Amino acid sequence: MAPTIIIPRTAKFFQSSTSRKEALSLYREILRTTKAFHWCDEKGEPWNIRLRKEARKEFDLSREEIDPLIVARMLVTGRDCVQHIQQKFNDADRAAWERIEKDSRSR
């Protein structure tokens, strides 16, 4: 006979509460990251506004997901994407400042 696993009600609440906190943390991190994108797209809309709209849309679409594995996968993927974007942006910003310093020294 297979063992029966009893999960207390508080454990389920803790899992959903933790996922909610992680999702809110990720959403806030995305909003903070979008502040750096101040230039406009081809339509003249600032990228930070466009990225915020897209982030909101993605979070609204996944709001009803109840499978904890899928929620965890979405959170990990989202966090990883934000970290990659931040790293690329920081590398590009550093390279731009190095070019500026190099040009100012050569004058």
C-alpha positions as CSV (number, residue, x, y, z in Angstrom):
1,M,0.0,0.0,0.0
2,A,1.4,3.4,-1.0
3,P,2.0,5.9,1.8
4,T,-0.5,8.7,2.2
5,I,1.0,12.2,2.3
6,I,-1.1,14.6,4.3
7,I,-0.5,18.3,3.4
8,P,-1.8,20.7,6.1
9,R,-3.9,23.6,4.8
10,T,-1.4,26.1,6.0
11,A,1.3,24.6,3.7
12,K,-0.9,25.2,0.6
13,F,-1.5,28.8,1.8
14,F,2.2,29.3,2.4
15,Q,3.1,28.1,-1.2
16,S,0.6,30.4,-2.8
17,S,1.6,33.3,-0.6
18,T,5.2,32.7,-1.4
19,S,4.5,32.6,-5.1
20,R,2.5,35.8,-4.8
21,K,5.4,37.5,-3.0
22,E,7.9,36.3,-5.6
23,A,5.6,37.4,-8.5
24,L,5.2,40.9,-6.9
25,S,8.9,41.1,-6.4
26,L,9.6,40.1,-10.0
27,Y,7.0,42.6,-11.3
28,R,8.5,45.4,-9.3
29,E,12.0,44.5,-10.5
30,I,10.7,44.6,-14.1
31,L,9.2,48.1,-13.5
32,R,12.5,49.3,-12.0
33,T,14.4,47.9,-14.9
34,T,12.2,49.6,-17.5
35,K,13.1,53.0,-16.1
36,A,16.4,52.7,-17.9
37,F,14.8,52.4,-21.4
38,H,14.0,56.0,-22.0
39,W,14.3,56.2,-25.8
40,C,11.3,55.8,-28.2
41,D,10.3,53.1,-30.7
42,E,9.5,53.7,-34.3
43,K,6.0,54.9,-33.4
44,G,7.3,57.5,-31.0
45,E,6.2,55.6,-27.9
46,P,8.8,55.5,-25.1
47,W,10.2,51.9,-24.6
48,N,9.7,52.1,-20.8
49,I,5.9,52.6,-21.2
50,R,5.7,49.9,-23.9
51,L,7.7,47.4,-21.8
52,R,5.5,48.1,-18.7
53,K,2.4,47.5,-20.7
54,E,3.8,44.2,-22.0
55,A,4.8,43.1,-18.5
56,R,1.4,43.9,-17.1
57,K,-0.2,42.0,-19.9
58,E,2.0,38.9,-19.2
59,F,1.3,39.0,-15.5
60,D,-2.5,39.4,-16.1
61,L,-2.5,36.4,-18.5
62,S,-0.7,34.2,-16.0
63,R,-2.7,35.3,-12.9
64,E,-5.1,32.4,-12.9
65,E,-2.4,29.7,-13.1
66,I,-2.7,27.3,-10.2
67,D,-0.1,24.6,-11.0
68,P,2.8,25.3,-8.7
69,L,5.4,23.9,-11.1
70,I,4.3,26.1,-13.9
71,V,4.2,29.1,-11.6
72,A,7.7,28.3,-10.4
73,R,8.9,27.9,-14.0
74,M,7.4,31.2,-15.0
75,L,9.0,33.0,-12.0
76,V,12.4,31.5,-12.6
77,T,12.3,32.3,-16.3
78,G,11.1,35.8,-15.7
79,R,13.8,36.4,-13.1
80,D,16.5,35.0,-15.4
81,C,15.3,37.2,-18.3
82,V,15.3,40.3,-16.2
83,Q,18.9,39.6,-15.0
84,H,20.1,39.0,-18.5
85,I,18.6,42.3,-19.7
86,Q,20.1,44.1,-16.7
87,Q,23.5,42.6,-17.5
88,K,23.4,43.5,-21.2
89,F,22.2,47.0,-20.4
90,N,25.0,47.5,-17.8
91,D,27.6,46.1,-20.3
92,A,26.4,48.5,-23.1
93,D,26.3,51.4,-20.7
94,R,29.9,50.6,-19.4
95,A,31.1,50.3,-23.0
96,A,29.5,53.7,-23.9
97,W,31.2,55.4,-21.0
98,E,34.5,53.9,-21.9
99,R,34.2,55.2,-25.4
100,I,33.3,58.7,-24.1
101,E,36.3,58.7,-21.8
102,K,38.6,57.5,-24.6
103,D,37.3,60.2,-26.9
104,S,37.6,62.9,-24.3
105,R,41.2,61.8,-23.5
106,S,42.2,61.9,-27.2
107,R,41.1,65.5,-27.6
